[in-house]
Amino acid sequence: MKNKEFDIVVHGATGFTGRLVIEYLLRQYPAGSGLRWAMGGRSADKLAQVRDELKAPPDTPLVVTDIADAASLQALMARTRLVLTTVGPYQLYGNELVAACAQSGVDYVDLCGEPAWMRQMIDTHEAQARASGARIVFSCGFDSIPFDLGVAMLQSEMQQRFGRAANRVRGRVRRMKGTFSGGTAASLKATMAAAAQDPKVLDLLRNPFSLTPGFDGPRQPSGNKPMFDEVLGLWVAPFVMAAINTRNVHRSNFLLNHAWGRDFVYDEMLVTGPGEKGEAIANAVAADKSMGGDGGPKPGEGPSREERESGFYDVLFIGSNASGETLQVGVKGDRDPGYGSTSKMISEAAVCLLEDAAHPAGGIWTPASAMGARLTARLQKNAGLTFAVEAG
């Protein structure tokens, strides 16, 4: 594998998020850094145009791939150790790429937030990925790295301090500024359309254990209504990314042989504040259905550089075990979640999988189960994230 021409091909390099990934790689892993990466997409002309617009070196490799063409896809597999893809919705544009990676032993990372499709890929391709050695890691952006790694860090600290994991963890988004990506909105629409045609998709979307084949854990909080959080003493509202993050966190526990317990309970909510004002904001958030509407960014669109750089997020994780011992961990990001931070996270996930994560064998993994503390350290060093114990 190391004898291949490239370490990473960024598939979708001409799209909005793909361009941000290329900008990050140019800055963090320029020529001479030892990381061999290439820009990938369907059009040589568009790739060359983006290369020049981003002031990348003129010899930056360009890889033209048509995923609908089997020969083109196999040529990609022969040239790279890992494919980083930002081309969603993945249920529309990811099937052939995942299948090729699983068959060819090529590693794969994406930004997927489509749990029904992810389960389909697990059922269809995990055995092949195990056989070939391909490490396939979904959800390497804001959904779900800060949440997956935040819970993993909390659990590691709980085990070190108290000798047992937290069987109850609350994820609470304290503050956040920035828009979700156009790809996220498109994925939601595609998922809703799939659910309307196939009741099995709807069943998977409702099941908090949809990504843990053969395991159904305890009843989980629904998280779909405003509530007063007795632990925080504040009002909280439904958090739009919880539907994917909670599934990934449960899959991490599943892949880690239930290191956090078979009775593990986890939910995510958005903090809206105290008193009547907090309650009013929580109700307004719950009534907002704009994510599934026609407003907001479309795939290929996004906020300005100034808007991305002024964005941020701050998430609190509160863990408690059966003995009543508690711990809190905070995770913060220094850019808007949907674009600025996501582009850095997926880039570092790809590099981490290749350079730091020798442990996972082939299969379909989560960020926490595949890379864990190695990725946490890399994100803190390079990508503007902080992970910190806040209270015991």
KERODO-516300 format. One line per 10 residues: number of its first residue (from 1); their letters; for each residue x, y, z of C-alpha. Coordinates in nm, 4 decimals, m for minus. Layout:
NUM = a = X:Y:Z | ...
This chain:
1 = mknkefdivv = 0.0000:0.0000:0.0000 | 0.2766:0.2496:0.0854 | 0.4218:0.2003:m0.2610 | 0.1197:0.3694:m0.4171 | 0.1508:0.7049:m0.5895 | m0.0586:0.8984:m0.3349 | m0.1389:0.8783:0.0348 | m0.4650:1.0732:m0.0052 | m0.6854:1.1704:m0.2964 | m0.9430:1.4368:m0.2059
11 = hgatgftgrl = m1.2506:1.3392:m0.4068 | m1.4721:1.6418:m0.4599 | m1.1877:1.8937:m0.4489 | m1.3797:2.1430:m0.6645 | m1.6780:2.1607:m0.4268 | m1.7095:2.4153:m0.1463 | m1.5951:2.1903:0.1371 | m1.3463:2.0111:m0.0861 | m1.1773:2.3440:m0.1623 | m1.1498:2.4131:0.2101
21 = vieyllrqyp = m0.9845:2.0744:0.2576 | m0.7321:2.1588:m0.0154 | m0.6642:2.4972:0.1465 | m0.5965:2.3219:0.4758 | m0.3677:2.0615:0.3208 | m0.1740:2.3341:0.1370 | m0.1200:2.5146:0.4651 | m0.0633:2.2213:0.6979 | 0.0878:1.9567:0.4669 | 0.2556:2.1390:0.1764
31 = agsglrwamg = 0.4905:1.9789:m0.0726 | 0.7913:1.8478:0.1148 | 0.5931:1.7622:0.4280 | 0.6057:1.3940:0.3409 | 0.2305:1.3621:0.2814 | 0.1533:1.2841:m0.0819 | m0.1922:1.4137:m0.1669 | m0.3825:1.4910:m0.4849 | m0.6928:1.6805:m0.5905 | m0.9657:1.4580:m0.7304
41 = grsadklaqv = m1.2865:1.5133:m0.9225 | m1.4730:1.4543:m1.2460 | m1.3351:1.7411:m1.4540 | m0.9683:1.8058:m1.5277 | m1.0479:2.1642:m1.6293 | m1.2335:2.2409:m1.3044 | m0.9593:2.0793:m1.0976 | m0.6964:2.2904:m1.2713 | m0.9081:2.6029:m1.2233 | m0.9483:2.5413:m0.8490
51 = rdelkappdt = m0.5775:2.4582:m0.8167 | m0.4881:2.7922:m0.9709 | m0.7506:2.9874:m0.7736 | m0.6125:2.8474:m0.4496 | m0.2564:2.9299:m0.5618 | m0.1522:2.5687:m0.5226 | 0.1767:2.4736:m0.6880 | 0.1278:2.4127:m1.0606 | 0.2548:2.0576:m1.0199 | m0.0151:1.9703:m0.7624
61 = plvvtdiada = m0.1423:1.6311:m0.8840 | m0.4907:1.6171:m1.0346 | m0.6800:1.2874:m1.0449 | m0.9835:1.2697:m1.2730 | m1.2320:1.0058:m1.1587 | m1.5784:0.9137:m1.2770 | m1.7261:0.6968:m1.0036 | m1.9921:0.5725:m1.2462 | m1.7177:0.4174:m1.4590 | m1.5755:0.0976:m1.3093
71 = aslqalmart = m1.2420:0.1269:m1.4873 | m1.1958:0.4865:m1.3707 | m1.2790:0.3873:m1.0153 | m1.0348:0.0971:m1.0181 | m0.7643:0.3269:m1.1519 | m0.8229:0.5508:m0.8497 | m0.7959:0.2529:m0.6153 | m0.4624:0.1578:m0.7728 | m0.3134:0.5026:m0.7163 | m0.4011:0.5951:m0.3549
81 = rlvlttvgpy = m0.3867:0.4577:m0.0027 | m0.6917:0.6570:0.1121 | m0.9857:0.8392:m0.0417 | m1.1180:1.1477:0.1394 | m1.4563:1.2316:m0.0072 | m1.6693:1.5394:0.0482 | m1.9207:1.4473:m0.2228 | m2.2647:1.3993:m0.0704 | m2.5396:1.3100:m0.0218 | m2.3519:0.9845:0.0138
91 = qlygnelvaa = m2.6615:0.7737:m0.0453 | m2.6640:0.9268:m0.3941 | m2.2911:0.9528:m0.4675 | m2.1117:0.7200:m0.2273 | m2.2184:0.3636:m0.3024 | m1.9655:0.2812:m0.5710 | m1.6791:0.4489:m0.3871 | m1.7362:0.2599:m0.0618 | m1.7739:m0.0675:m0.2511 | m1.4498:m0.0103:m0.4416
101 = caqsgvdyvd = m1.2538:0.0803:m0.1280 | m1.3887:m0.2208:0.0611 | m1.2961:m0.4510:m0.2226 | m0.9532:m0.2990:m0.2906 | m0.8262:m0.2501:0.0640 | m0.8169:0.1288:0.0293 | m0.8933:0.3418:0.3370 | m1.1849:0.5860:0.3250 | m1.3104:0.8871:0.5229 | m1.6175:1.1021:0.4610
111 = lcgepawmrq = m1.8555:1.3558:0.6156 | m2.1623:1.1342:0.6148 | m2.4552:1.2093:0.8427 | m2.6942:0.9576:0.6870 | m2.7451:0.6724:0.9341 | m2.9762:0.4607:0.7186 | m2.7244:0.4608:0.4334 | m2.4391:0.3931:0.6738 | m2.6224:0.0860:0.8043 | m2.6729:m0.0304:0.4472
121 = midtheaqar = m2.2991:0.0032:0.3858 | m2.2201:m0.1858:0.7069 | m2.4498:m0.4717:0.6109 | m2.3221:m0.4838:0.2539 | m1.9511:m0.4134:0.2781 | m1.8121:m0.4663:0.6289 | m1.7180:m0.8313:0.5731 | m1.5375:m0.7373:0.2511 | m1.3558:m0.4481:0.4219 | m1.2376:m0.6812:0.6976
131 = asgarivfsc = m1.1076:m0.9249:0.4394 | m0.9297:m0.6602:0.2299 | m0.7969:m0.4509:0.5195 | m0.9833:m0.1340:0.4177 | m1.0530:0.0990:0.7130 | m1.3753:0.2832:0.6321 | m1.4603:0.5691:0.8686 | m1.7819:0.7644:0.8236 | m1.8797:1.0956:0.9858 | m1.5415:1.2678:1.0132
141 = gfdsipfdlg = m1.6734:1.6248:1.0373 | m1.8797:1.8162:1.2934 | m2.0990:1.5132:1.2767 | m1.9628:1.3344:1.4603 | m1.5993:1.3915:1.5661 | m1.6412:1.6427:1.8542 | m1.9186:1.4307:2.0050 | m1.7684:1.0869:1.9422 | m1.4245:1.1892:2.0716 | m1.5713:1.3982:2.3520
151 = vamlqsemqq = m1.7596:1.0991:2.4910 | m1.4534:0.8767:2.4416 | m1.2336:1.1182:2.6386 | m1.4926:1.1461:2.9149 | m1.5150:0.7675:2.9412 | m1.1381:0.7277:2.9492 | m1.1136:0.9807:3.2317 | m1.4011:0.8152:3.4201 | m1.2303:0.4766:3.3994 | m0.8948:0.6174:3.5093
161 = rfgraanrvr = m1.0350:0.8120:3.8036 | m1.3144:0.5871:3.9256 | m1.2441:0.2454:3.7766 | m1.5673:0.2334:3.5795 | m1.7242:0.4056:3.2810 | m2.0207:0.6405:3.2898 | m2.3409:0.4556:3.2121 | m2.5171:0.7913:3.1585 | m2.3718:1.0729:2.9475 | m2.5390:1.3969:2.8488
171 = grvrrmkgtf = m2.4060:1.5930:2.5502 | m2.5018:1.9591:2.5741 | m2.4203:2.2156:2.3054 | m2.3570:2.5269:2.5127 | m2.2740:2.7756:2.2383 | m2.2423:2.7617:1.8626 | m2.2042:3.0153:1.5834 | m2.2122:2.9208:1.2182 | m2.4253:2.7488:0.9594 | m2.4594:2.3833:0.8820
181 = sggtaaslka = m2.3318:2.2834:0.5419 | m2.5420:2.2694:0.2284 | m2.4392:1.9062:0.2054 | m2.5952:1.8376:0.5454 | m2.9259:1.9880:0.4332 | m2.9127:1.7936:0.1057 | m2.8426:1.4726:0.2952 | m3.1438:1.5319:0.5189 | m3.3676:1.5845:0.2166 | m3.2340:1.2727:0.0463
191 = tmaaaaqdpk = m3.2852:1.0711:0.3635 | m3.6437:1.1922:0.4033 | m3.7135:1.1054:0.0397 | m3.5692:0.7556:0.0922 | m3.7779:0.7098:0.4076 | m4.0935:0.8064:0.2206 | m4.0292:0.5265:m0.0286 | m3.9043:0.2572:0.2108 | m4.0508:0.2069:0.5616 | m3.7345:0.0172:0.6623
201 = vldllrnpfs = m3.5373:0.3403:0.6268 | m3.7776:0.5131:0.8652 | m3.7352:0.2299:1.1151 | m3.3575:0.2750:1.1041 | m3.3891:0.6493:1.1534 | m3.6004:0.5953:1.4651 | m3.3695:0.3342:1.6161 | m3.0872:0.4751:1.8347 | m2.9037:0.1448:1.7814 | m2.9375:0.1413:1.4031
211 = ltpgfdgprq = m2.5582:0.1204:1.3639 | m2.5056:m0.1674:1.6080 | m2.6236:m0.4758:1.4165 | m2.7445:m0.7471:1.6522 | m2.7462:m0.5259:1.9626 | m3.0344:m0.3269:2.1088 | m2.9487:m0.1407:2.4262 | m3.1664:0.0248:2.6879 | m3.4312:0.2825:2.6151 | m3.2766:0.6173:2.5182
221 = psgnkpmfde = m3.4092:0.9723:2.5688 | m3.5905:1.0899:2.2567 | m3.4428:1.4394:2.2644 | m3.7204:1.5666:2.0378 | m3.8922:1.8047:2.2814 | m3.7793:2.1065:2.4874 | m3.7162:2.0233:2.8522 | m3.5731:2.1637:3.1701 | m3.2408:1.9917:3.2369 | m3.2286:1.9264:3.6112
231 = vlglwvapfv = m2.8539:1.8571:3.6034 | m2.7661:2.1928:3.4466 | m3.0597:2.3896:3.5827 | m3.1209:2.5229:3.2319 | m3.3642:2.4756:2.9445 | m3.2523:2.2631:2.6529 | m3.3928:2.2090:2.3037 | m3.3646:1.9376:2.0388 | m3.0254:1.9428:1.8646 | m3.0473:1.8834:1.4914
241 = maaintrnvh = m2.7311:1.6692:1.4673 | m2.8269:1.4381:1.7545 | m2.9942:1.1904:1.5208 | m2.6569:1.0992:1.3687 | m2.4184:1.1729:1.6572 | m2.5982:0.9502:1.9061 | m2.5923:0.6600:1.6587 | m2.2199:0.6990:1.6047 | m2.1502:0.7177:1.9781 | m2.3454:0.3958:2.0357
251 = rsnfllnhaw = m2.1564:0.2321:1.7485 | m1.8272:0.3357:1.9083 | m1.9320:0.1645:2.2308 | m2.0373:m0.1405:2.0285 | m1.7053:m0.1572:1.8406 | m1.5125:m0.1101:2.1661 | m1.6785:m0.4260:2.3005 | m1.9181:m0.2234:2.5154 | m1.6374:m0.0692:2.7181 | m1.8891:0.1942:2.8323
261 = grdfvydeml = m2.1418:m0.0694:2.9369 | m2.4285:m0.2492:2.7717 | m2.6600:m0.0221:2.9728 | m2.5040:0.2972:2.8316 | m2.7499:0.5862:2.7832 | m2.6612:0.8959:2.5806 | m2.8438:1.1989:2.4473 | m2.7659:1.5405:2.3000 | m2.9500:1.8689:2.3439 | m2.8932:2.2378:2.2727
271 = vtgpgekgea = m2.8707:2.4644:2.5791 | m3.1035:2.7661:2.5503 | m3.0690:2.9199:2.8973 | m3.2518:2.9739:3.2270 | m3.6026:3.0779:3.3159 | m3.8859:3.1866:3.0906 | m3.6500:3.3221:2.8275 | m3.4665:2.9909:2.8050 | m3.7972:2.8071:2.7758 | m3.9172:3.0403:2.4998
281 = ianavaadks = m3.5969:2.9953:2.3020 | m3.6179:2.6176:2.3463 | m3.9718:2.6154:2.2091 | m3.8663:2.8324:1.9142 | m3.5768:2.6002:1.8342 | m3.8054:2.2976:1.8481 | m4.0502:2.4638:1.6074 | m3.7807:2.5597:1.3550 | m3.7958:2.3298:1.0517 | m3.5674:2.5358:0.8262
291 = mggdggpkpg = m3.3042:2.2606:0.7946 | m3.5391:2.0651:0.5729 | m3.6581:2.3697:0.3796 | m3.5338:2.5414:0.0670 | m3.3468:2.8200:0.2453 | m2.9858:2.8096:0.3530 | m2.6785:2.7058:0.1570 | m2.7011:2.4588:m0.1279 | m2.4341:2.1963:m0.1930 | m2.1345:2.3848:m0.3276
301 = egpsreeres = m2.2282:2.7035:m0.1415 | m2.1223:2.8282:0.1972 | m2.0266:3.1181:0.4219 | m1.7510:3.3690:0.3560 | m1.4032:3.3300:0.5034 | m1.4853:3.5980:0.7616 | m1.8018:3.4136:0.8635 | m1.6160:3.0828:0.8896 | m1.3368:3.2309:1.0977 | m1.5749:3.4082:1.3361
311 = gfydvlfigs = m1.7669:3.0861:1.4016 | m1.7159:2.8470:1.6916 | m1.8786:2.5750:1.9014 | m1.8659:2.4669:2.2643 | m2.0033:2.1293:2.3781 | m2.0234:1.9949:2.7323 | m2.0341:1.6249:2.8209 | m2.1614:1.5270:3.1645 | m2.1011:1.1688:3.2747 | m2.2191:0.9775:3.5790
321 = nasgetlqvg = m2.1827:0.6135:3.6816 | m2.3872:0.3773:3.8958 | m2.1921:0.4857:4.2063 | m2.2911:0.8472:4.1606 | m1.9446:0.9625:4.0553 | m1.9513:1.2385:3.7949 | m1.7188:1.4112:3.5506 | m1.7484:1.6850:3.2900 | m1.5508:1.7324:2.9683 | m1.5698:2.0293:2.7336
331 = vkgdrdpgyg = m1.4951:2.0272:2.3602 | m1.4497:2.3530:2.1703 | m1.3778:2.4409:1.8071 | m1.2376:2.7672:1.6726 | m1.4247:2.7853:1.3403 | m1.7831:2.7503:1.2238 | m1.8913:2.3874:1.2623 | m2.0225:2.3088:0.9144 | m1.7291:2.4250:0.7055 | m1.4236:2.5797:0.8724
341 = stskmiseaa = m1.3837:2.3229:1.1477 | m1.5213:2.0300:0.9489 | m1.2633:2.0735:0.6719 | m0.9828:2.0621:0.9263 | m1.1280:1.7639:1.1110 | m1.1699:1.5395:0.8076 | m0.8197:1.6277:0.6871 | m0.6630:1.5339:1.0195 | m0.8756:1.2194:1.0401 | m0.7368:1.1062:0.7053
351 = vclledaahp = m0.3772:1.1759:0.8080 | m0.4300:1.0145:1.1485 | m0.5741:0.6989:0.9962 | m0.2691:0.6654:0.7722 | 0.0074:0.7735:1.0107 | m0.1079:0.7184:1.3689 | m0.3767:0.4521:1.3697 | m0.1990:0.1264:1.3006 | m0.4370:m0.0533:1.5377 | m0.7675:m0.0913:1.3536
361 = aggiwtpasa = m0.7909:m0.3809:1.1153 | m1.0142:m0.3629:0.8116 | m1.3777:m0.2822:0.8747 | m1.6258:0.0016:0.9070 | m1.5329:0.2169:1.2049 | m1.6185:0.5364:1.3879 | m1.3594:0.8076:1.4584 | m1.3425:0.7166:1.8286 | m1.3108:0.3419:1.7748 | m1.0567:0.3733:1.4922
371 = mgarltarlq = m0.8387:0.6596:1.6136 | m0.9512:0.7722:1.9582 | m0.6944:0.9653:2.1613 | m0.4526:0.9783:1.8668 | m0.6981:1.1849:1.6684 | m0.7844:1.3966:1.9727 | m0.4174:1.4868:2.0129 | m0.3790:1.5675:1.6439 | m0.6902:1.7886:1.6414 | m0.5663:1.9805:1.9449
381 = knagltfave = m0.2221:2.0280:1.7916 | m0.3284:2.1262:1.4408 | m0.6984:2.1889:1.3950 | m0.8094:2.4399:1.6585 | m1.0049:2.2010:1.8816 | m0.9655:2.1763:2.2574 | m1.0672:1.8840:2.4802 | m1.0557:1.9490:2.8532 | m1.1786:1.8041:3.1818 | m1.3825:2.0806:3.3426
391 = ag = m1.5176:1.9326:3.6666 | m1.5107:1.6123:3.8673
